[in-house]
Amino acid sequence: MDVQVEAAVETTALGAADIQRILATLPHRYPFLMVDKIIGIEGDKKAVGIKNVSANEPHFQGHFPDNPVMPGVLILEGMAQTAGTICLLDRPEDGAPSLVYFMTIDKAKFRKPVLPGDVLEYHMTQMTKRRNMWWFRGEAKVDGQIVAEAEVGAMIARGERK
């Protein structure tokens, strides 16, 4: 019976990417890396990115000094970085580096502020894919509550990463 249970767990196991794998995949670096890990990866179909929001992040110095709120555009960037990472991880590596470029942001809505100390989750689900272009629907959540949502599109291009 134990063998059958283990086999069932293996077939339903989802992928994950820790910070080292994300850094090896994306060109973004601190302070512009907006995702700390990615869990629940199902190929390039869906995943959940995790961002631990810290009070010492540079954008809180000016947004806003006495009432720190994470800028909405950075939440959207975290969504895009999560989606871009799973797209790149799902592609076979052929030696040439790939870069993900933001193409579109549609239907963006911000529901609640994201504050230092929050754990932000980017729930990304692929809507469609054509050649080297992907479109995702995303919901950013804190404690299970939607704080932002959007549809994002991106394309993968060959680039010279240094």
Secondary structure as GFF3:
##gff-version 3
##sequence-region A 1 162
A	DSSP	alpha_helix	2	12	.	.	.	ID=ss1
A	DSSP	beta_strand	15	17	.	.	.	ID=ss2
A	DSSP	alpha_helix	19	25	.	.	.	ID=ss3
A	DSSP	beta_strand	37	42	.	.	.	ID=ss4
A	DSSP	beta_strand	46	52	.	.	.	ID=ss5
A	DSSP	three_ten_helix	58	61	.	.	.	ID=ss6
A	DSSP	alpha_helix	72	90	.	.	.	ID=ss7
A	DSSP	beta_strand	98	110	.	.	.	ID=ss8
A	DSSP	beta_strand	119	130	.	.	.	ID=ss9
A	DSSP	beta_strand	133	142	.	.	.	ID=ss10
A	DSSP	beta_strand	145	158	.	.	.	ID=ss11
###
